[in-house]
Amino acid sequence: MKSLRSRKTLVAIAVSTAAFAFVFASYILRPAVGATYSPADAASTYKSKCQSCHGADGKGQTAAGKKLHVKDFREFQGDRMPILLKGKGKMPAYGKALGDAKCKELVDYIQNTFK
C-alpha cells in the first residue's frame, strides 16, 4: 500500500514539475511584445525621424544633411546602435523615445536598405 502511495506521489510531483517547466519555458521563450521585425514600421520610423537629414536614399544630401555634414550610410563603418540610442554631435538620441527594440529594427532597416 505504502509503495503505491509513493509511486502516485512521485508521479504527481513529476507531472507538476513538467507542467511548471512547460509554462515557465513558454513564458521565457515567447517573443517580446513588439520585438518582431517589421520593415513597414521601420520604414515609417526612418521616414519620420531620419529622412529629413539622411535623405530617402541614405546619402545625406538633403539641405539639413549637407549643413550637418551627414555621412552616406553606404560609407559608414561601425556600429550604428550606440549612435541611434545616445545620439552623436547634432544627431539627437532616440533610445528613450523609441526604445531598444524599435532602435534595433531601425538599424536593421538602414543596414538592409542602404547597402
N, C-alpha and C positions, 0 to 999 in steps of 0.2 A: 504494500500500500504506500509506504513512505517513498519507495523508488518511483512509483507512478507520479506521485505528487512532485517530486524533484524534477522529473522529466517535464511535466506540464509547466512548472515554474521556469525551468531553463528555456523551454520553447517560448513562453510568454515574454521572457526577457529578451530573447533573440529577436522575436518579431517586433517588439517595441523598439529595440535598438536599431533594427533595419529600417523601420518606419521613420524614426527620428533622423537617421543618416540620410534617407531619401529626401525628406523635407528640407533638411539643412543644406544638402548639396543643391537641391533645386533653387533655394534662395540664393546661395553664394554664386552659383553658375549662371543665374539668369542675366540677360543683358540689362545694363543700366538704362534707366529711362532716358530717352534722347541720345543714347550712345551709338545708334545705328547711323552709318554714314549716308547722308542724303545729298547727292550732288545738287539737287534743286535748291535745298536750303542753303548750302554753302555758296552757291552761285548768287543767290539773293543777298546773302550777307556780304559777299565780295562787292556786289553792285552798290549796296547802301553804305558800306564802311570804307572800302578801299579804292574803288574805281575812280573817284574824283582826283586822286593823286597818282595812282599807279596805272590808270587807263584801262579800257576794255581789253586791250591786248597785253597788258602787263609790262609794257615798255617804259612807263613813267614819263611819257612825252605829252602830258597834259600841261596846262598853264601852271597849276599848282605843283605838279611833279617836277617841272623844269625849275621853278623857283626854289623848291626844297632839295633839288639835286637827287631825286629819287632814282634808284638803280633799277635797271631792267631785271625782271625776275629771272630771265634766262641766264644772266651773267652772275647772279648772286650765288656765292658759295658759302655754305654754313647752315646752321640750324635756325630756322625761322621762328620756331615756337617761343623761345625766350623773348624775342623782339616783339612778337604779337602779344604776348602776355604782359610784358613790362614796359613796352614802348622803347623808343630809341631816338634821340635827337628831337626833332619836331613831331615824330610819329607818336600818337597817343597810345597808352596801354589799353588793351582790350580784355585783359584777364578777368577783371571784376565784372565788366559789362556783359561779356559773352560766356564766361566760364570755360573751364578746361576742355570740355567735350566739344563745344562749338568752335573753340580756337583750333583744336586738333582737326576738326572737319575742314575748317578754312585753310589750314596749312596743307592738308591732303589735296584739297581742291586746287590751290595755287600750284603745287608741285605737279599735279596731273594735267593741268590746263596749260600752263606756260612752260613748256619743255624746250 
